[in-house]
Amino acid sequence: MLYCSNSSCANPFNPDDDKFCIKCGQTLTPLFRNRFRVIGLLGEGGFSRTYEARDVDKIDEPCVIKQFVPQFEGTAALEKATELFKQEAKRLYDLGEHPQIPRLIAYFEQDKRLYLVQELIQGQNLLQELQQQGAFSEEKIKQLLTDLLPILKFIHERGVIHRDIKPENIMRRLDGKLILIDFGVSKQITKTFVGVGTTLGTPGYTPLEQMRGQVFPASDLYSLGVTCIRLLTQVLPNADGSDKLYDALRGCWIWREYFPQGRSITSECGQVLDKLIQNYVKERYQSTDEVLAEINNKQTQKQILSKFQKFTGSTLPSHITLVLTADYSRLKDLLASARWEDANEKTFDILLKISGRKKQDSLYLEDVKKLSCQDLRTIDSLWTKYSNGHFGLSIQKQIWQNIRGNQESDEESLYRFGTQVGWLRPKIGRKQLFGSANFFWQQKPPISFYDLTFTINAPKGHLPCFGLLGMTLVISLIFLRCEECGL
């Protein structure tokens, strides 16, 4: 079947042996540029018509022919459309080295019409996938971001903003990879990363600044975010411009209200999407690297939380951020085996490592600030779990609070605490017999590391203990720092 190249033809399909179009009389061309044979119409856009074709020079390799079909009146509009069509060909030529961007095969003029030929992507776009399979899951959205963000990074680094990210312009190839298509309205970025010009894009996906004629890399990120929430909710913009997902009165997206029944999304993923679709450019991610770093960080946090729960058997409060700096596998094994002395030594080694000290070194007051909440909480959870609540930093903190509450420490409260947990030798007689508490401690120093009791019968809160660190340091560790960390 031959296809009439006359864009105004009402019935462009013709038999193979005809020389002229049976509808409009246009001369039929079996091969465009003596190379490309049209198979059928794929679609029509604002100023182009797209055909599926075969490249006879490459043993009938499938390809796409895009014909420039301006629908504008007036010289200025036509010139702008022509410029955009030529720009698309140049963009494809410049960007075609990326495996997830269609490769430009040819660009030419024939019968006073412009054509570009590009690689045919076998598969379907995400709008078709949405209509066939229903709303996307969170996992599919994460995969979409993981696939698309590196493509956007690639084009942004080469000075191009796509300006029309939407489900129709994202193809899923047969191998599952996502391909970004349609660079017809892409914009070259200036040295200041701001492009000023004609407003183009798709209503319902286009950010405010783009509607005013300015674009940034963050403009593409906005459109990608909106694409994600539409795929999650299956709610598309209406033809009349109305949009259920956007509350115009409050000026914000309300996409969570339209989740399909039984579906939900984690707070981590929701936070990423919310930041992508902020109205103001400065409130969004500024680059693909920022988004990828956030996604990777949240994924790492999730993995650490899983390991934390596996090791400790408990969950972590949502306000605690985890970035564990040590391996707790050995400590867990020692505590599970009730090897209290070895576990105590391993705990001290971990604290030294976190603080950047060498093994067998000492801890100092400035080191306490380096002890992260997540590490302290992991240590505490392991000790309290395997001692059935007998040992642990939080146990020591409870004892301290019962003695002193939230007031600042004094020598008497320090003595009472040290005695109760078994770190100080009991005082003989009344304090007055020895003078000040300082004098007493000089006469009766804390027990040495070798005098600790490494059994479950030791006083409550006796372990972990790190020898002669000094009571001020100990209280800083188990009270002040633990208070900050919510232990």
C-alpha positions as CSV (number, residue, x, y, z in Angstrom):
1,M,0.0,0.0,0.0
2,L,1.3,3.5,-0.9
3,Y,0.7,6.4,1.3
4,C,-0.1,9.9,-0.1
5,S,2.4,12.5,1.3
6,N,-0.2,15.3,0.8
7,S,-1.0,16.4,4.4
8,S,-4.4,17.7,3.3
9,C,-5.5,14.4,1.6
10,A,-8.7,13.0,3.2
11,N,-7.9,9.4,2.2
12,P,-4.1,8.9,1.8
13,F,-4.1,5.1,1.4
14,N,-3.6,3.8,-2.1
15,P,-2.9,0.5,-3.9
16,D,0.7,-0.4,-4.5
17,D,0.5,-0.2,-8.3
18,D,-1.1,3.3,-8.4
19,K,1.0,6.3,-9.5
20,F,-1.3,9.0,-8.4
21,C,-3.4,9.3,-5.2
22,I,-7.0,8.2,-6.0
23,K,-8.3,11.0,-3.7
24,C,-6.3,14.1,-4.3
25,G,-4.2,13.3,-7.5
26,Q,-0.9,13.7,-5.7
27,T,2.0,11.9,-7.3
28,L,2.7,8.8,-5.2
29,T,6.2,8.1,-4.1
30,P,7.0,4.4,-3.4
31,L,10.1,5.3,-1.4
32,F,10.8,8.5,0.4
33,R,14.3,9.7,-0.5
34,N,14.6,6.4,-2.5
35,R,15.1,4.6,0.8
36,F,12.1,4.7,3.2
37,R,8.8,2.8,2.5
38,V,5.8,4.0,4.5
39,I,3.8,1.2,6.1
40,G,1.1,3.2,7.9
41,L,0.1,6.2,10.0
42,L,1.1,6.2,13.6
43,G,-0.3,9.5,14.7
44,E,-0.6,13.3,14.2
45,G,0.5,16.2,16.4
46,G,0.4,19.9,16.4
47,F,2.6,20.4,13.4
48,S,3.7,16.9,12.4
49,R,2.4,13.5,11.1
50,T,4.2,10.3,12.1
51,Y,4.4,7.2,9.9
52,E,5.8,3.7,10.5
53,A,8.2,2.9,7.7
54,R,10.9,0.5,6.6
55,D,14.5,1.3,5.7
56,V,15.2,-0.7,2.5
57,D,18.9,0.2,2.7
58,K,19.0,-1.7,6.0
59,I,17.1,-4.8,5.0
60,D,13.7,-3.3,5.9
61,E,14.7,-2.2,9.4
62,P,11.7,-0.6,11.1
63,C,11.8,3.2,11.5
64,V,9.6,6.3,12.0
65,I,9.1,9.1,9.5
66,K,8.0,12.4,10.9
67,Q,6.6,14.7,8.3
68,F,6.4,18.5,9.0
69,V,2.7,19.4,8.7
70,P,2.2,23.0,9.9
71,Q,-1.3,23.8,11.0
72,F,-0.6,27.5,11.6
73,E,-1.7,30.6,9.8
74,G,0.7,33.5,9.5
75,T,4.3,33.8,8.6
76,A,5.6,34.1,12.2
77,A,3.8,31.0,13.5
78,L,5.0,29.0,10.5
79,E,8.5,30.1,10.9
80,K,8.5,29.2,14.6
81,A,7.0,25.7,13.8
82,T,9.6,25.1,11.1
83,E,12.4,26.2,13.5
84,L,11.1,23.7,16.2
85,F,11.0,20.9,13.6
86,K,14.6,21.5,12.6
87,Q,15.6,21.8,16.2
88,E,14.1,18.4,16.9
89,A,16.3,16.8,14.2
90,K,19.4,18.5,15.6
91,R,18.5,17.4,19.2
92,L,18.1,13.8,18.1
93,Y,21.4,14.0,16.2
94,D,23.2,15.4,19.2
95,L,21.5,13.2,21.8
96,G,21.1,10.0,19.8
97,E,24.2,8.4,21.4
98,H,22.1,7.6,24.5
99,P,20.6,4.1,24.3
100,Q,17.3,5.4,25.8
101,I,16.8,8.2,23.2
102,P,15.6,7.4,19.7
103,R,18.5,7.6,17.2
104,L,18.2,10.0,14.2
105,I,18.6,8.2,10.9
106,A,18.0,10.9,8.4
107,Y,16.7,14.5,7.9
108,F,15.7,15.7,4.5
109,E,13.4,17.8,2.3
110,Q,11.2,16.3,-0.4
111,D,8.5,17.9,-2.5
112,K,8.9,21.1,-0.4
113,R,8.2,19.2,2.8
114,L,10.5,18.5,5.7
115,Y,11.0,15.0,7.1
116,L,13.1,13.4,9.8
117,V,13.5,9.7,10.2
118,Q,14.3,8.1,13.5
119,E,14.6,4.7,15.2
120,L,11.3,3.0,15.8
121,I,10.8,2.0,19.4
122,Q,8.9,-1.3,19.6
123,G,6.6,-1.2,22.6
124,Q,3.9,1.1,24.0
125,N,3.9,4.5,25.8
126,L,3.1,4.8,29.5
127,L,-0.4,6.2,28.8
128,Q,-1.3,3.1,26.9
129,E,0.2,1.0,29.7
130,L,-1.9,2.9,32.3
131,Q,-5.1,2.4,30.3
132,Q,-4.4,-1.3,29.9
133,Q,-2.9,-2.2,33.3
134,G,-4.4,0.4,35.6
135,A,-2.7,2.6,38.2
136,F,1.0,2.2,38.8
137,S,2.4,0.8,42.0
138,E,5.0,2.5,44.1
139,E,7.6,0.0,42.8
140,K,6.8,0.9,39.2
141,I,7.1,4.6,40.0
142,K,10.5,4.0,41.6
143,Q,11.6,2.1,38.5
144,L,10.3,5.0,36.3
145,L,12.4,7.5,38.3
146,T,15.5,5.3,38.3
147,D,15.2,4.9,34.5
148,L,14.2,8.4,33.5
149,L,16.4,10.6,35.8
150,P,19.7,9.4,34.2
151,I,18.3,10.3,30.7
152,L,17.3,13.8,31.9
153,K,20.8,14.2,33.5
154,F,22.3,13.3,30.1
155,I,20.2,15.8,28.1
156,H,20.6,18.6,30.8
157,E,24.3,18.2,30.8
158,R,24.2,18.8,27.0
159,G,22.3,22.0,27.4
160,V,18.8,20.7,26.5
161,I,15.5,20.8,28.4
162,H,12.8,18.5,27.1
163,R,9.8,20.6,28.1
164,D,7.2,18.0,27.4
165,I,7.6,15.1,29.9
166,K,4.3,13.2,30.1
167,P,3.2,9.5,29.9
168,E,2.7,9.7,26.1
169,N,6.3,10.7,25.6
170,I,7.8,7.8,27.6
171,M,7.9,4.5,25.8
172,R,8.5,1.1,27.4
173,R,10.6,-0.9,25.0
174,L,10.0,-4.6,24.7
175,D,13.0,-5.3,26.9
176,G,11.3,-3.2,29.7
177,K,13.6,-0.2,29.4
178,L,12.0,3.2,29.3
179,I,12.7,5.5,26.3
180,L,12.2,9.3,26.2
181,I,10.7,10.4,22.9
182,D,9.4,13.5,21.2
183,F,12.0,16.3,21.4
184,G,9.9,18.5,19.3
185,V,9.6,21.3,21.9
186,S,13.0,20.8,23.6
187,K,14.8,24.0,24.5
188,Q,18.5,24.8,24.4
189,I,19.7,26.1,27.8
190,T,21.6,29.3,27.9
191,K,24.8,29.8,29.9
192,T,22.7,30.9,32.9
193,F,20.6,27.8,32.6
194,V,17.5,29.8,31.7
195,G,15.7,29.6,28.5
196,V,13.3,32.3,27.4
197,G,10.9,31.9,24.5
198,T,7.6,30.6,23.3
199,T,5.5,28.7,25.8
200,L,5.2,25.1,24.8
201,G,4.3,21.9,26.6
202,T,1.2,20.0,27.7
203,P,-1.4,21.6,30.0
204,G,-1.6,19.6,33.2
205,Y,2.1,18.8,33.1
206,T,3.7,22.2,32.5
207,P,5.1,24.2,35.5
208,L,4.3,27.8,36.1
209,E,7.6,29.2,34.9
210,Q,7.3,27.4,31.6
211,M,3.9,28.8,31.0
212,R,5.5,32.2,31.4
213,G,8.2,31.4,28.8
214,Q,11.1,30.4,31.1
215,V,12.5,26.9,31.5
216,F,15.1,25.3,33.9
217,P,16.3,21.8,34.4
218,A,13.9,21.8,37.4
219,S,11.0,22.4,34.9
220,D,11.6,18.9,33.5
221,L,11.7,17.5,37.0
222,Y,8.3,19.1,37.8
223,S,6.8,17.5,34.7
224,L,8.3,14.1,35.6
225,G,6.8,14.4,39.1
226,V,3.4,15.2,37.8
227,T,3.7,12.3,35.4
228,C,4.4,10.0,38.4
229,I,1.3,11.2,40.4
230,R,-0.9,10.8,37.4
231,L,0.3,7.2,36.9
232,L,-0.2,6.5,40.6
233,T,-3.7,7.9,40.7
234,Q,-4.9,7.2,37.1
235,V,-6.2,10.8,37.1
236,L,-5.4,12.7,33.9
237,P,-6.0,16.4,33.2
238,N,-9.4,17.1,31.6
239,A,-9.8,18.5,28.1
240,D,-11.4,21.7,29.5
241,G,-8.4,22.4,31.6
242,S,-9.8,21.3,35.0
243,D,-7.8,19.0,37.1
244,K,-8.9,16.9,40.1
245,L,-5.4,16.5,41.4
246,Y,-4.7,20.2,41.8
247,D,-6.5,22.5,44.4
248,A,-6.5,25.9,42.7
249,L,-7.9,27.7,45.7
250,R,-5.0,26.5,48.0
251,G,-2.5,26.4,45.2
252,C,-1.4,22.8,45.9
253,W,-1.6,19.2,44.7
254,I,-3.9,16.9,46.5
255,W,-3.0,13.7,44.7
256,R,-3.1,11.5,47.8
257,E,-6.8,11.9,48.0
258,Y,-7.2,10.1,44.7
259,F,-5.3,6.9,45.4
260,P,-7.1,3.8,44.2
261,Q,-8.8,1.9,47.0
262,G,-6.4,-0.4,48.8
263,R,-3.3,1.4,47.5
264,S,-0.9,3.5,49.5
265,I,2.6,4.9,49.2
266,T,5.5,5.2,51.7
267,S,6.3,8.5,53.2
268,E,9.8,8.3,51.7
269,C,8.5,8.1,48.1
270,G,5.8,10.6,48.8
271,Q,8.3,13.2,50.0
272,V,10.3,12.9,46.8
273,L,7.2,13.3,44.6
274,D,6.0,16.3,46.7
275,K,9.3,18.1,46.3
276,L,9.4,17.4,42.5
277,I,6.0,19.1,42.0
278,Q,6.5,22.3,44.1
279,N,5.1,25.3,42.3
280,Y,8.1,27.5,42.8
281,V,11.4,26.5,41.2
282,K,13.6,27.2,44.3
283,E,11.5,24.8,46.4
284,R,12.1,21.8,44.0
285,Y,15.1,19.7,43.4
286,Q,17.5,21.7,41.2
287,S,19.1,18.8,39.4
288,T,18.6,15.1,38.6
289,D,21.6,14.4,40.9
290,E,19.7,15.8,43.9
291,V,16.8,13.6,43.2
292,L,18.9,10.5,42.6
293,A,20.9,11.2,45.8
294,E,17.6,11.5,47.8
295,I,16.2,8.3,46.4
296,N,19.5,6.4,47.0
297,N,19.7,7.9,50.5
298,K,16.1,6.8,51.4
299,Q,16.8,3.4,49.9
300,T,19.9,3.1,52.1
301,Q,17.9,4.3,55.1
302,K,15.3,1.6,54.5
303,Q,18.0,-1.1,54.2
304,I,19.6,0.1,57.4
305,L,16.2,0.1,59.2
306,S,15.7,-3.5,58.1
307,K,19.1,-4.5,59.4
308,F,18.5,-2.6,62.6
309,Q,15.2,-4.5,63.2
310,K,16.9,-7.8,62.3
311,F,19.7,-7.2,64.8
312,T,17.7,-5.7,67.6
313,G,14.2,-7.1,67.2
314,S,12.8,-3.6,67.6
315,T,11.7,-0.8,65.4
316,L,13.1,2.7,65.3
317,P,11.1,5.9,66.0
318,S,10.2,7.8,62.8
319,H,12.1,10.9,64.0
320,I,15.4,9.1,64.1
321,T,17.5,9.2,61.0
322,L,19.7,6.2,60.5
323,V,23.2,6.3,59.0
324,L,25.0,3.5,60.9
325,T,28.8,3.8,60.9
326,A,29.7,0.4,62.4
327,D,29.1,-3.3,61.9
328,Y,27.0,-4.7,64.8
329,S,27.0,-8.4,63.7
330,R,29.8,-9.4,66.1
331,L,28.3,-7.5,69.1
332,K,25.0,-9.2,68.5
333,D,26.6,-12.6,68.5
334,L,28.5,-11.9,71.7
335,L,25.4,-10.7,73.5
336,A,23.3,-13.5,72.3
337,S,25.8,-15.9,73.8
338,A,25.8,-13.9,77.1
339,R,29.5,-13.2,76.7
340,W,29.2,-10.0,78.6
341,E,32.8,-9.2,79.0
342,D,33.6,-9.6,75.4
343,A,30.5,-7.7,74.4
344,N,31.5,-4.9,76.7
345,E,34.9,-4.6,75.1
346,K,33.4,-4.8,71.6
347,T,31.0,-2.0,72.5
348,F,34.0,0.2,73.6
349,D,35.8,-0.6,70.3
350,I,32.7,0.4,68.3
351,L,32.6,3.8,70.2
352,L,36.2,4.4,69.5
353,K,35.7,3.6,65.8
354,I,32.7,6.0,65.6
355,S,34.8,8.7,67.3
356,G,37.7,8.2,65.0
357,R,40.0,6.9,67.8
358,K,42.4,4.1,67.5
359,K,41.7,0.8,69.2
360,Q,42.8,0.7,72.9
361,D,42.7,4.5,72.9
362,S,40.5,6.6,75.2
363,L,37.3,8.5,74.7
364,Y,37.1,12.2,75.6
365,L,34.2,14.6,76.2
366,E,34.5,16.0,72.6
367,D,34.0,12.5,71.3
368,V,30.6,12.2,72.9
369,K,29.2,14.6,70.3
370,K,30.5,12.3,67.5
371,L,28.4,9.4,68.7
372,S,25.4,9.4,66.4
373,C,21.9,8.7,67.7
374,Q,21.5,5.7,65.4
375,D,24.6,4.0,66.7
376,L,23.8,4.7,70.3
377,R,20.3,3.4,69.8
378,T,21.6,0.2,68.1
379,I,24.0,-0.4,71.0
380,D,21.3,0.1,73.5
381,S,18.7,-2.1,71.8
382,L,21.1,-5.0,71.5
383,W,22.1,-4.8,75.2
384,T,18.6,-4.4,76.5
385,K,17.2,-7.2,74.3
386,Y,19.8,-9.8,75.2
387,S,19.9,-8.9,78.9
388,N,16.1,-8.8,79.2
389,G,16.2,-5.2,80.1
390,H,18.9,-5.6,82.8
391,F,21.7,-3.8,81.0
392,G,21.9,-1.0,78.4
393,L,22.3,2.7,78.0
394,S,18.6,3.4,78.4
395,I,18.5,1.4,81.6
396,Q,21.4,3.5,83.0
397,K,19.6,6.7,81.9
398,Q,16.4,5.6,83.8
399,I,18.4,5.0,86.9
400,W,20.1,8.4,86.6
401,Q,16.7,10.2,86.1
402,N,15.3,8.4,89.1
403,I,18.2,9.8,91.2
404,R,18.5,13.3,89.7
405,G,15.6,13.9,87.3
406,N,16.5,16.4,84.6
407,Q,18.6,18.6,86.9
408,E,22.3,19.2,86.5
409,S,24.5,16.7,88.1
410,D,26.3,17.2,91.4
411,E,28.8,15.1,93.3
412,E,26.3,13.5,95.6
413,S,24.0,12.4,92.7
414,L,27.0,11.1,90.8
415,Y,28.0,9.1,93.9
416,R,24.5,7.6,94.3
417,F,24.3,6.7,90.7
418,G,27.8,5.1,90.6
419,T,27.0,3.1,93.7
420,Q,23.7,1.9,92.4
421,V,25.0,0.6,89.1
422,G,28.0,-0.9,90.9
423,W,30.7,1.4,89.5
424,L,31.7,2.9,92.9
425,R,32.6,1.2,96.1
426,P,30.0,1.7,98.9
427,K,30.9,4.5,101.3
428,I,31.6,3.5,104.9
429,G,30.1,5.8,107.5
430,R,28.7,9.2,107.0
431,K,29.9,11.8,104.6
432,Q,30.9,14.2,107.3
433,L,33.5,11.7,108.6
434,F,35.4,12.1,105.3
435,G,34.8,15.8,104.6
436,S,33.8,16.7,101.0
437,A,32.7,14.3,98.4
438,N,35.9,15.2,96.5
439,F,37.9,14.0,99.4
440,F,35.9,10.8,99.6
441,W,36.4,10.0,95.9
442,Q,40.0,10.6,96.3
443,Q,40.1,8.0,99.1
444,K,37.6,5.7,97.5
445,P,38.1,5.8,93.7
446,P,35.8,4.1,91.2
447,I,36.3,0.4,90.7
448,S,38.8,-0.6,88.0
449,F,37.7,-2.2,84.8
450,Y,39.0,-5.5,86.1
451,D,36.6,-5.3,89.1
452,L,33.5,-5.1,86.9
453,T,31.0,-8.0,87.3
454,F,30.5,-9.6,83.9
455,T,27.5,-11.7,84.7
456,I,23.7,-11.2,84.5
457,N,23.7,-11.1,88.4
458,A,25.6,-7.7,88.3
459,P,23.6,-4.7,89.5
460,K,21.0,-3.4,87.1
461,G,22.6,-1.0,84.6
462,H,26.1,-2.3,85.4
463,L,26.9,-2.9,81.8
464,P,28.1,-1.6,79.4
465,C,30.8,0.1,81.3
466,F,34.2,1.4,79.9
467,G,36.5,1.4,82.9
468,L,38.0,4.6,84.2
469,L,36.4,7.0,81.7
470,G,35.4,9.4,84.5
471,M,31.9,10.0,85.8
472,T,31.4,13.3,83.9
473,L,32.0,11.5,80.6
474,V,29.8,8.6,81.6
475,I,26.9,10.9,82.5
476,S,27.4,12.9,79.3
477,L,27.1,9.6,77.4
478,I,24.2,7.9,79.1
479,F,22.2,11.0,80.0
480,L,22.9,14.1,77.9
481,R,23.5,12.4,74.6
482,C,20.9,9.7,75.1
483,E,18.4,12.4,75.9
484,E,19.0,14.0,72.6
485,C,18.6,10.7,70.8
486,G,15.4,9.8,72.4
487,L,16.7,6.7,74.3
